[in-house]
Amino acid sequence: MEVIQTTSMDIIVSALSNSITYQDYREKVKTLVENNSTTGDDKSEAMVNYTMLNDRRMKRWDKTVKVSDEVKNRLSNFSGDVTWLVITESWCGDAAHVIPVINKIAELHDGIDLKLVLRDENDALMNQFLTNGGKAIPKLIMIDNATGQVIDTFGPRPSEATKMVNDYKATFGKLTPEFKEDLQRWYNQDKGQTAIEDLLQLLCL
């Protein structure tokens, strides 16, 4: 693993002090839905509706994501002690598909501590982890708990979905509503398996 040295330790420490668990995040989203609201600076009806949709998505993935015995065996070989700090927002479709998978893996190993923070409340942190210059989420930051150093990152999408997006943008210039529907279908068919493999690679397994 190559240690990433560029991030200010103060920014990481500050974000961690305001982070929440996955269970708290799920409760937060559930409450937002009940109150017709959303996380983030944009409280528009569209974002509120996305949050409602994503609550249902996460509920479904919490129940249906399967982790094979082979994956569990590989994960048991991880000897590190890390924090997975994930930047997210409740309205983000990619986050709704990916974060339940991240949680499934984190739950299976005591050496992985999953924490979540909201993007719009952590602008300094987000600016340290841009994707192609943009504030794309979800973004997982892997921190070595012994040293406090950032080891690696993952996101905003699983590797196969990232390739789909990049190929489409290269051909058509921007993502269309039709492509976004195709991407949702891909998530539903993949059932979190590409993200699981990507996360194992993040752990060098």
C-alpha positions, 0 to 999 in steps of 0.5 A: 500500500502506498501512503498518501501524504497530501491530506492535512491531518487536522482535516481528517481528525476534525471530520472523524470527530463529527462522523457517525456510524452506518446505523446512525446514518440509516436512522438519520435518512429514515428520519429525513424521509419522514420529514420530507427532507434531505441532507446537503445544502440543496433542499429542493423537491428533487433532492427530497425525492432522491433521498426517499428513493435511496432510503428504499434502496439501502433498505433493500441492499441491507437485506439482500447483499450476499458475501460469499464464503470465499470473500469471508476467507480472504477477508480473514487474512486482513491483519490491519487496523483501519478506519473507512471514512466515507463522504456521502449525502442521502440524495446520492444514488451511487452512495445508496447502492455502494455504502450498504456493501461497504458496511457489509464488509466492514461488519465482517472484520474487527479491524475495519471501523466504518464512519460516515460524514456528509459532503456539504458539511465537510468541504475541506475534506471533500476538496482533498479527495476530488475525482477528476476535479469534482466533488463526486461521492461516495468517497471512501478514505482508508486511514491507518489507525496506528499512524493516522495516515491516509492509505488509499481511497475508493469511489465514487463508483465500483470499477466496472461502473466507473468504466461504463461512465468514462466510456460513455462520457468519452463517446457522448460528452455527458451522461444522459437520463437514459444512461443513468437508468442503464447504470441503475440496472447495472447496480441491480444486476451486479448486486454489490459484487464488483464493489466487494471485489474492489474493497478486497483489492483496497485491503490488498487481499 
